[in-house]
């Protein structure tokens, strides 16, 4: 049955056919990883607005190509780009998702994923629940407004985007919000004594230099990523909420990975399950 014939019809069956053809809720046809290619072109051009034709040219295609159109639409739905006059510009989220700072990039991927209304509905719907089969997930997408004809495309783009944004658990049978380990500089500075205060007079400075001369150059307590975290610990005996301790601990794990190698123990991995369990208890 052609769409023209359906629209001209008057029977309930015909009207139902129209509903099956067109979705009532928007979703990206291109997954997040594919959509980022559009943001990357804009970023490589210095972040200046570009036309559709210019972006397509950089991707080795033309602006009428259906795959390019899907990627452009996906980048818009994920909040990575926005229109300006007859061109397209990179958003702050688009800049952040391409950041070399893994913490910032990971947070941007999470925010981009949840900016798609359909995806947020699915995450909320299955929060704390095991995911159904592919057919079951497609049924849920249809219940949220995806048409029968588009449910397979919608599910495929959703699953690939969820993997890229870190929303699947290890077994890929549940949706879990990714853990974002902040850089130590993002943690609030807690007022307290500096464990390594700067010298206040020449005598102290001379003494400090003498101590430093005998210290190993790779003293871990002098490493900024560790030193900075120690400065953000509250004074002994004061209140330190559990959720803030967990945030500090997760940051420490990330910083240790940055300053220490694990070459002699390639099979060892830091297990965050305990930290995740603690965090879930204080939400």
N, C-alpha and C positions, 0 to 999 in steps of 0.2 A: 504494500500500500504506500503510495506516494504522499509526502507531506501536504501537497496541494489538495489532493483528494480528501485527506483527513480533515483539513481545515474547512473544506466546503461541506462536509457531512454534518449531520445533526444528531446522530445516535450517540448514546452514552459510550458505546464501544469505541466509536471514532474519537471522542473526547479523551478517553483513556489512552488511546494510541498517541495522541499529541503529548500527553504527560510523560509517556514512556520515551519519547524522542528527545525532549528538551529537559535538562535538569533545572530545578528551581533554586539550586544553591551553587555558587561558584567554586571551582577547584582548579588547580594547575594541571595541565596535561603533561607538562614537563616536570620531572622531579627536581629537587633542590640542587643537587650537584650539577645537573645540566643547566639549570637556570643561572647558576653562578657564572657561567661562561660569559653571559651578557655583562654582568657586573665587572668581570675581570677586564673586558675590552675597554669599558669606560675608565676603569682605574688606570690601565696602562696608558691611556690617552691623557693622563694628568687630572682626571676627574672632571673634565669639561663636558658640557652637554654635547651629544652627538645625534645625528639623524638615524632613522632606521636603516637607511641605505648604507651609512658609514659603518654602523655596527655589523650589519650583515656582511659587508665587504671584508671586514677584519676577521670574520668567522668563515670566510671562504664560500659564501653562499649569496643569495639575493633576498631582498626584503619580502618577496612574495612566496618564498619557500615555506611550506607548512611546518616543518620542524623548527625553523627559525622563529616563526610566529608563536609556536608553542613555548619556546624558550623565553621569548620576550614577554609573553603573557605570564609565564611562571615567575620571572624575575619581578614583575609588577605585583603579583599576588603575594609573593613572599616579602614584599616591602623593600626590595633591594634597589628599585629604580622608581622614578616618578616622571610624568610628562611635564615638559616646560616648552610652551609655544609649539613648534613643530619638531621638537627634539626630545631626547630622553636624558635625564641626569641621574647620577648616583646619589642615593640617600645616605644618611649617617649609618644606617644599618648595613647598607651595601659596603661602605668603607670598612666597618668593623668586622664583617664576615670574612674579609680578605686580609685582616690584620695578621702580622707575624707573631703577635702575642696570642698564644694558644688559648689562654683563658678568655680573652676578649672575643676571639673568633668563635669559640665554643658557645659562649653566651649569645652571640649574634645568631648562630645556627638554631639555638633553642628558641629565641624570640621570633626568628623568621618562620619557623615551623608552626608555632602557636598563633602567628598572625593570620594564618589561613583559618577561617571560621569553621570549615568542615573538619579540619584536623583537630582543632581544639575541642570540638564536640565529641569526636571519637575518643580522644584522650580522657576527657571528663567521663564519658560513658563507661569506659573500661578501667577506670581508676581502681586499683586494688583487685581487679578481676583477670582471669585467664582469658586470652583471646580465643575466639572461635576459629573454625576452619575458614578457608578462603571464601567459600560460598556464604558462610555465616557473616563474615566481615562485609561482604558485598551487600548482603541483605540489610545490614545496619546502615551502610552508606546510602542505599536506596531510601530507607526510612527517613534519612536526613535531607533528602531532596535530589539525590543523584538519579538520573534516569536509568532505566534497565539497560539501554543500549550502551551507556557510558560507564557502567559500574566496574567493568574489568579494568579499563584505563584508569579510573579514579583509584581503585585499590592498588594497582601496580605503582602509580606515582606516589601514593601515600606510603606504602611499605618501603620503597627506596629512599624516600625523603626521611622517614623515621629512622632508618639505619644510619643515614648520613648525619642526621642531627643528634644521634645518640639516644633515641627514645626507646630502644628495645633492650630487654635484659639479655643475659647470655644465651638463654634457650630460645629467645625470640618468641615467647608465648605470652609475654606481658609488656605493656607499655609503662615505662618508668621515666620520670623526668631526669635528664642527665645531671650529674654532679658537676657543678662549676667550681673549680678550685681557684680562688682569687689570688692575684699577685699579692705579695706581702704588703706592698705599698697601698693596697686598697683597703686594708684592715684599719679600723679606727685606732688612733693612737691613744692608749690608755695612760692617764696621768700616773706616773710612778717614777721611782728613782731609776736613772740610767745605769745599767750594770757596768757600763764602760764609759764613765763621764770623761769629758775632755779636761785636760789640765788647766788650772786657773792661774798658775804663776810659773815663773821660770824654773824654780826649784823642782816643782812637780813635773814640769815638762822634761827636765833633765833626767829625773828619775824614770819617767815613762820611756824615754829613749833608751835608757840603760836596760830596762825590762824588755823592750821590743828587740834589742840587739841579741838577747839570749833566747827569744821566742822563735819557734819555727815559722817560716814565711807562710806556711799553709795552715796556720792555726785556725780551726773551724770557728772558734768564737769571734774571730775578726772578719769572717766572711759576712758581707752586708746582708745576704738573704737570711742568714741565721741570726746575726746581730740585730737586724731590724725586727724580727719576730720576738726576740727576747725583750726588746724595748716595749713591745706591745702587750706584755704580760702585766696584769695588775699586781699591786704590792701583795706580799704574802699576808694571809689572814683576812683579806678583803673579799667581797662577793665577786664571783665570776660565774655567770649563768652557764649551764651545761651547753646550750646551743652555741654560745660564743666560744666555749672551749673546743667544741667539735669543729667549728669553722677554723679556729687557729690550728688544730691538729691536721686538718685536710690541707691547709696551706703549707704546713711544715713538710708533709709528705711530698708535695709537689716541688718544694724548694730543695729538699734532699736529692730528688731525682735530677735537679739541675746542676748540683755541685759535686755529686758523686757518680762514679761509673759503676757498672755491674757486669763488667766484661768476664770476670772469672766465675760468675754464677748466672749464666744466660737463662737458665730455667726458673730462676727465682723471680717472683713478681710480688710487689706489695699488694696485699689483699685489703680492699676497702670495705669488705662486707661488714666487719664489726663496726666501723665508723658509720656506714649506712644504716645499720640497725639502730645504733645509738641516736642517729639523727631522726629516724622515723618515730622514735619514742617521745620526742620533745616537740613534734609538730602540732 
